[in-house]
Amino acid sequence: MTSHRRFQTYVKTIKASLAVCAMLMTGGCWDEVNLQDVSYISAVGIDYVDDKFVVYAQMISFGVLAKQDAAPPPGSPIWVGKHEGDTNLAAIFNLMDSSQYKLSLDHLKSVVIHERAFGQIEQIIDSVNRLSSTRFNSLVFGTKTDINSLFTMDMLFNKTPLTTPLYAPHIENDQNSYVEPMTLQTLVRGAYEPALTVALPSLSMVSNDWENNKKKLNFLTIGGTFLFNEKQPIGYLSKEKSKGLTWTNAAFKRSLVPIRIDDKKGSVVVDSSNTKIKVKGANGQPQFELKVNVTGHLLEASTDFTDQELISEVEQNVKKQLEDTYLRGVAMHADLYGLGHEIYRYHNKWWKRLEREGWKPGSEDVSIEVKCKLTKESEIRSKSELHTST
């Protein structure tokens, strides 16, 4: 019995010694990183000039990221680096040589691709995917504007750039919807999906709307959209020429419809928009019904409007925008409303035959119907009622 107890004590001693050794060997922060030694890239811009990739990196000062009671520090909170290389990643690694700090992509939030680099879109997607530090929930944009100009934009009150469309496009979309903000994941999924046209938001500059001390300010905005089909660029549409995309936007929040009947003027705010597509066959060729249901309320009026006048004007305006945008897409061989993709998903054998025949949606292949419903009736008051209540 005594020897057995001694053996148990011996085993416990060995286990304790091994545990202590393990603690001594694995203790400590061997992979500790000092924040003062690291520079975090928040946005990357990619251009392609003279058979070279040109990469821009934007970094933001931590001083404007945290909540502060004091005034923001003087000077611009933005730093921009630029370098070129034979490949996208080579350009990024070349930029590291002059960074003075360790460059990290662990907090990459946005990727901007210049239209000159669209021909290299597959290589760009592949290179970003190979970086373990990047995430596919990063936002992605196209642009026609010089990327350095985009990355050195102005901010109201010298606040954080994280409230600009480069990092928070949902702010602009929530106030006045256009196209849905896109992530790298959405771009990759759509780029490889047959019969689907991808609408990549385009960043541009607005230079005439705001000023400070008589100095014009350069602000970012979503000025249009680049169109892709199966990884191939199709073309570009400005916001003014593609207003119909507003009503088929899955992330639609709000849009304003101007009302004008003779000398009477007003505005209706549309709060929701829902789209349905129905496919029919006619002599083997598909016909589509695009139905859009919108709801809204009267925002302002110069004189009395009847509900029917408002409803009719909203339906006509929205329908015209949808038709104009669709026809522009047809001229570019772009299926802006995903009509062909509807056949691909729900009538695949039919789609395969149409694909072999080289079918594309035509100008006469879709009928558009818009239905409007007015809500918040208490706000739709006549001019006489407003005078009475004041």
C-alpha positions as CSV (number, residue, x, y, z in Angstrom):
1,M,0.0,0.0,0.0
2,T,2.8,2.4,0.9
3,S,4.6,1.8,-2.4
4,H,1.4,2.4,-4.3
5,R,0.9,5.8,-2.5
6,R,4.5,6.7,-3.2
7,F,3.9,5.8,-6.9
8,Q,0.8,8.1,-7.0
9,T,2.7,10.9,-5.4
10,Y,5.5,10.4,-7.9
11,V,3.0,10.6,-10.8
12,K,1.4,13.7,-9.5
13,T,4.8,15.4,-9.1
14,I,5.7,14.5,-12.7
15,K,2.4,15.9,-14.0
16,A,2.8,19.1,-12.0
17,S,6.4,19.5,-13.3
18,L,5.3,19.1,-16.9
19,A,2.5,21.6,-16.4
20,V,4.9,24.2,-15.0
21,C,7.3,23.6,-17.9
22,A,4.4,24.0,-20.4
23,M,3.4,27.3,-18.7
24,L,6.9,28.6,-18.8
25,M,7.4,27.6,-22.5
26,T,4.0,29.0,-23.7
27,G,3.6,31.9,-21.4
28,G,3.9,35.5,-22.6
29,C,2.7,37.3,-25.7
30,W,5.1,36.0,-28.4
31,D,2.9,37.5,-31.2
32,E,2.4,40.9,-29.4
33,V,2.1,43.8,-31.8
34,N,2.8,47.4,-30.7
35,L,0.1,49.7,-32.2
36,Q,2.6,52.5,-32.6
37,D,4.6,50.2,-35.0
38,V,1.6,49.5,-37.3
39,S,-0.2,51.6,-39.9
40,Y,-3.6,50.3,-40.8
41,I,-4.9,50.8,-44.4
42,S,-8.6,51.6,-44.4
43,A,-9.1,51.8,-48.2
44,V,-7.3,50.6,-51.3
45,G,-7.5,52.1,-54.8
46,I,-6.5,50.1,-57.9
47,D,-5.6,51.6,-61.3
48,Y,-4.0,50.2,-64.4
49,V,-1.7,52.4,-66.4
50,D,0.9,51.5,-69.1
51,D,0.6,47.7,-68.3
52,K,1.3,48.4,-64.6
53,F,-1.0,48.2,-61.6
54,V,-1.0,51.4,-59.6
55,V,-2.2,51.0,-56.0
56,Y,-3.3,53.7,-53.7
57,A,-3.6,53.2,-49.9
58,Q,-5.5,55.5,-47.6
59,M,-4.9,55.6,-43.9
60,I,-6.9,57.6,-41.4
61,S,-5.6,59.2,-38.2
62,F,-6.8,57.5,-35.0
63,G,-7.3,61.0,-33.6
64,V,-10.5,61.5,-35.6
65,L,-11.8,57.9,-35.2
66,A,-12.4,58.0,-31.4
67,K,-15.1,60.2,-29.9
68,Q,-13.6,63.5,-28.7
69,D,-14.9,66.4,-26.8
70,A,-12.1,68.7,-27.9
71,A,-11.7,70.2,-31.3
72,P,-10.2,67.8,-34.0
73,P,-6.4,68.1,-34.4
74,P,-5.2,70.5,-37.1
75,G,-4.3,69.3,-40.6
76,S,-5.7,66.6,-42.7
77,P,-6.5,63.3,-40.9
78,I,-5.8,61.4,-44.2
79,W,-2.6,60.0,-45.5
80,V,-2.4,58.5,-49.0
81,G,0.4,56.3,-50.4
82,K,0.9,55.3,-54.0
83,H,3.1,52.7,-55.9
84,E,3.1,50.6,-59.0
85,G,3.9,47.0,-59.8
86,D,3.5,44.2,-62.4
87,T,0.7,42.8,-60.3
88,N,-1.7,44.1,-57.8
89,L,0.0,42.5,-54.8
90,A,3.4,43.5,-56.1
91,A,2.3,47.1,-56.0
92,I,1.1,46.8,-52.4
93,F,4.4,45.2,-51.4
94,N,6.4,47.8,-53.1
95,L,4.5,50.5,-51.2
96,M,5.5,48.8,-47.9
97,D,9.2,49.7,-48.6
98,S,8.5,53.4,-48.0
99,S,5.8,53.2,-45.3
100,Q,8.2,53.6,-42.3
101,Y,5.8,51.4,-40.4
102,K,4.4,47.9,-40.8
103,L,1.4,48.2,-43.2
104,S,-1.6,46.1,-42.2
105,L,-4.8,45.3,-44.2
106,D,-6.6,43.8,-41.2
107,H,-9.0,46.8,-41.1
108,L,-9.5,47.2,-44.9
109,K,-13.0,48.7,-45.3
110,S,-13.2,49.7,-49.0
111,V,-11.7,48.9,-52.4
112,V,-12.0,51.4,-55.3
113,I,-11.3,50.1,-58.8
114,H,-10.7,52.6,-61.6
115,E,-12.4,51.8,-64.9
116,R,-9.0,51.5,-66.6
117,A,-8.4,48.4,-64.4
118,F,-11.7,46.6,-65.2
119,G,-10.0,44.5,-67.8
120,Q,-7.9,43.0,-65.0
121,I,-11.0,42.4,-62.7
122,E,-10.4,38.7,-62.4
123,Q,-6.8,39.1,-61.3
124,I,-7.8,41.9,-58.8
125,I,-10.5,39.7,-57.2
126,D,-8.0,36.7,-57.1
127,S,-5.3,38.8,-55.5
128,V,-7.6,40.3,-52.8
129,N,-8.9,36.8,-52.1
130,R,-5.4,35.5,-51.5
131,L,-4.7,38.0,-48.7
132,S,-5.7,36.3,-45.4
133,S,-6.0,39.7,-43.8
134,T,-8.8,41.0,-46.1
135,R,-12.5,40.3,-45.7
136,F,-15.1,39.9,-48.4
137,N,-17.5,42.2,-46.5
138,S,-15.3,45.1,-47.6
139,L,-17.2,47.6,-49.8
140,V,-16.2,47.9,-53.4
141,F,-16.7,50.8,-55.9
142,G,-15.7,51.7,-59.4
143,T,-14.7,55.2,-60.5
144,K,-13.8,57.4,-63.5
145,T,-12.2,59.9,-61.2
146,D,-8.5,60.1,-60.2
147,I,-8.2,57.9,-57.1
148,N,-5.8,60.2,-55.4
149,S,-8.5,63.0,-55.6
150,L,-11.1,60.6,-54.2
151,F,-8.8,59.7,-51.3
152,T,-8.1,63.3,-50.4
153,M,-11.7,64.4,-50.2
154,D,-13.0,67.1,-47.9
155,M,-15.1,66.4,-44.8
156,L,-17.7,68.6,-43.0
157,F,-16.3,70.0,-39.7
158,N,-13.1,68.0,-40.3
159,K,-14.8,65.0,-38.9
160,T,-13.9,61.3,-39.5
161,P,-13.9,60.2,-43.2
162,L,-15.8,57.1,-42.1
163,T,-19.0,59.0,-42.6
164,T,-18.3,59.6,-46.3
165,P,-19.8,57.4,-49.1
166,L,-16.4,55.7,-49.4
167,Y,-17.0,54.0,-46.0
168,A,-20.7,54.6,-45.3
169,P,-22.7,54.6,-48.6
170,H,-25.8,53.6,-46.7
171,I,-26.1,57.1,-45.4
172,E,-26.6,58.5,-48.9
173,N,-28.8,55.5,-49.8
174,D,-31.0,56.0,-46.8
175,Q,-31.6,59.7,-47.6
176,N,-32.0,59.3,-51.4
177,S,-31.8,55.8,-52.7
178,Y,-30.2,54.9,-56.0
179,V,-28.2,51.6,-56.2
180,E,-27.5,49.1,-53.5
181,P,-24.1,49.4,-51.8
182,M,-21.9,46.5,-52.9
183,T,-19.4,44.4,-51.0
184,L,-16.6,42.2,-52.5
185,Q,-18.7,39.2,-51.7
186,T,-21.7,40.5,-53.7
187,L,-19.4,41.4,-56.6
188,V,-17.8,38.0,-56.7
189,R,-21.2,36.2,-56.4
190,G,-22.7,38.3,-59.1
191,A,-19.7,38.3,-61.5
192,Y,-19.8,34.5,-61.7
193,E,-23.6,34.2,-62.0
194,P,-24.9,33.5,-65.5
195,A,-27.4,35.9,-67.0
196,L,-27.0,38.5,-64.3
197,T,-26.0,42.1,-64.8
198,V,-24.0,43.5,-61.8
199,A,-24.4,47.3,-61.1
200,L,-21.2,48.4,-59.4
201,P,-21.7,51.8,-57.7
202,S,-19.4,54.5,-59.1
203,L,-17.7,57.1,-56.8
204,S,-17.3,60.6,-58.1
205,M,-16.7,64.1,-56.8
206,V,-19.1,67.0,-56.2
207,S,-17.3,70.3,-56.2
208,N,-20.0,73.0,-56.4
209,D,-22.6,72.2,-53.7
210,W,-20.7,73.2,-50.5
211,E,-18.0,75.7,-49.5
212,N,-16.2,76.8,-46.4
213,N,-14.9,80.4,-46.0
214,K,-15.5,80.8,-49.8
215,K,-13.5,77.8,-50.6
216,K,-15.2,75.1,-52.7
217,L,-15.3,71.7,-51.0
218,N,-14.8,68.4,-52.8
219,F,-17.3,65.8,-51.5
220,L,-17.8,62.2,-52.5
221,T,-21.0,60.9,-54.0
222,I,-22.4,57.9,-55.9
223,G,-22.6,59.4,-59.4
224,G,-23.6,56.4,-61.5
225,T,-23.0,52.7,-62.0
226,F,-20.7,50.4,-63.9
227,L,-22.3,47.4,-65.5
228,F,-20.8,43.9,-65.6
229,N,-21.9,40.6,-67.0
230,E,-20.0,37.4,-66.3
231,K,-16.9,39.3,-65.2
232,Q,-16.9,41.4,-68.4
233,P,-17.5,45.2,-68.2
234,I,-20.4,46.3,-70.3
235,G,-20.4,50.1,-69.8
236,Y,-21.3,53.0,-67.6
237,L,-24.6,54.9,-66.8
238,S,-24.7,58.1,-64.9
239,K,-27.2,58.5,-62.1
240,E,-29.2,60.9,-64.2
241,K,-29.6,58.3,-67.0
242,S,-30.4,55.3,-64.8
243,K,-33.0,56.6,-62.4
244,G,-35.0,53.4,-63.0
245,L,-32.5,51.4,-60.9
246,T,-33.8,53.4,-57.9
247,W,-37.1,51.5,-57.9
248,T,-35.6,48.0,-58.3
249,N,-33.0,48.6,-55.6
250,A,-33.2,45.8,-53.0
251,A,-32.0,48.3,-50.4
252,F,-34.5,51.0,-51.3
253,K,-35.2,53.4,-48.4
254,R,-36.5,56.7,-49.8
255,S,-36.8,58.8,-52.9
256,L,-38.5,62.0,-53.9
257,V,-40.9,62.3,-56.9
258,P,-41.6,65.9,-58.1
259,I,-45.2,66.6,-59.0
260,R,-46.2,69.2,-61.6
261,I,-49.7,69.6,-63.1
262,D,-50.0,72.8,-65.1
263,D,-49.0,75.5,-62.6
264,K,-49.4,73.3,-59.5
265,K,-46.2,72.0,-58.0
266,G,-45.5,69.5,-55.2
267,S,-43.3,66.7,-54.0
268,V,-44.2,63.1,-52.9
269,V,-41.7,61.1,-50.8
270,V,-41.7,57.4,-51.7
271,D,-41.0,55.3,-48.6
272,S,-41.0,51.8,-50.1
273,S,-40.7,50.1,-53.5
274,N,-41.3,46.4,-54.2
275,T,-40.6,44.8,-57.6
276,K,-42.0,41.6,-59.0
277,I,-41.1,40.0,-62.4
278,K,-43.4,37.6,-64.2
279,V,-42.3,35.6,-67.3
280,K,-44.6,34.5,-70.1
281,G,-43.9,32.7,-73.3
282,A,-45.0,34.0,-76.7
283,N,-44.0,31.8,-79.7
284,G,-41.1,30.5,-77.8
285,Q,-39.8,34.0,-77.0
286,P,-40.1,35.3,-73.5
287,Q,-42.3,38.2,-72.5
288,F,-42.0,39.9,-69.1
289,E,-44.2,41.8,-66.8
290,L,-42.4,44.1,-64.4
291,K,-44.7,45.2,-61.6
292,V,-43.5,47.9,-59.2
293,N,-45.6,48.8,-56.1
294,V,-44.6,52.1,-54.3
295,T,-46.0,53.8,-51.2
296,G,-45.4,57.4,-50.2
297,H,-46.8,60.5,-48.8
298,L,-47.2,64.2,-49.8
299,L,-44.2,66.3,-48.6
300,E,-45.1,69.7,-50.0
301,A,-47.6,71.4,-52.3
302,S,-48.0,74.9,-53.7
303,T,-51.8,74.4,-53.9
304,D,-54.5,71.7,-53.4
305,F,-54.0,68.3,-55.0
306,T,-56.4,65.4,-55.0
307,D,-55.2,62.0,-54.0
308,Q,-55.8,60.7,-57.5
309,E,-53.8,63.5,-59.1
310,L,-50.8,62.6,-56.8
311,I,-51.1,58.9,-57.4
312,S,-51.3,59.4,-61.2
313,E,-48.3,61.7,-61.3
314,V,-46.2,59.3,-59.2
315,E,-47.1,56.3,-61.3
316,Q,-46.3,58.1,-64.6
317,N,-43.0,59.5,-63.3
318,V,-41.8,56.2,-61.9
319,K,-42.9,54.3,-65.0
320,K,-41.1,56.7,-67.3
321,Q,-37.9,56.4,-65.3
322,L,-38.1,52.6,-65.4
323,E,-38.7,52.6,-69.2
324,D,-36.0,55.1,-70.0
325,T,-33.4,53.2,-68.0
326,Y,-34.5,49.8,-69.5
327,L,-34.1,51.1,-73.1
328,R,-30.6,52.5,-72.3
329,G,-29.7,49.1,-71.0
330,V,-31.0,47.4,-74.1
331,A,-28.9,49.7,-76.3
332,M,-25.8,48.6,-74.3
333,H,-26.9,44.9,-74.4
334,A,-27.3,45.1,-70.6
335,D,-30.2,43.3,-68.8
336,L,-30.6,46.0,-66.0
337,Y,-33.6,44.4,-64.3
338,G,-32.4,40.8,-64.3
339,L,-35.1,39.5,-66.7
340,G,-32.8,36.8,-68.2
341,H,-31.7,35.8,-64.8
342,E,-35.3,35.2,-63.9
343,I,-35.5,32.6,-66.7
344,Y,-32.1,31.1,-65.7
345,R,-33.3,30.5,-62.2
346,Y,-36.9,29.3,-62.7
347,H,-36.9,28.0,-66.4
348,N,-33.4,26.7,-66.8
349,K,-34.0,24.5,-69.9
350,W,-35.7,27.4,-71.6
351,W,-32.8,29.6,-70.7
352,K,-30.2,27.1,-72.1
353,R,-32.0,27.2,-75.5
354,L,-32.2,31.0,-75.5
355,E,-28.5,31.2,-74.6
356,R,-27.6,29.0,-77.5
357,E,-29.6,31.4,-79.8
358,G,-27.8,34.4,-78.4
359,W,-31.0,35.9,-77.0
360,K,-31.0,39.3,-75.2
361,P,-34.0,41.2,-73.8
362,G,-35.4,43.6,-76.4
363,S,-37.2,46.9,-76.2
364,E,-40.6,45.2,-76.8
365,D,-40.1,42.3,-74.4
366,V,-41.2,43.9,-71.2
367,S,-44.4,45.6,-70.0
368,I,-44.0,47.9,-67.0
369,E,-46.8,48.5,-64.5
370,V,-46.5,50.9,-61.5
371,K,-49.0,51.1,-58.7
372,C,-48.8,53.8,-56.1
373,K,-50.5,54.0,-52.7
374,L,-50.5,57.1,-50.5
375,T,-50.1,56.8,-46.8
376,K,-50.1,59.2,-43.8
377,E,-53.4,60.8,-45.0
378,S,-53.2,63.3,-42.1
379,E,-50.4,65.0,-44.0
380,I,-52.4,65.4,-47.2
381,R,-54.3,68.5,-46.2
382,S,-55.7,71.1,-48.5
383,K,-54.3,74.7,-48.5
384,S,-57.5,76.0,-46.9
385,E,-57.2,73.4,-44.0
386,L,-53.6,74.6,-43.4
387,H,-54.7,78.2,-43.2
388,T,-57.5,77.2,-40.8
389,S,-55.2,75.4,-38.4
390,T,-52.7,78.2,-38.2
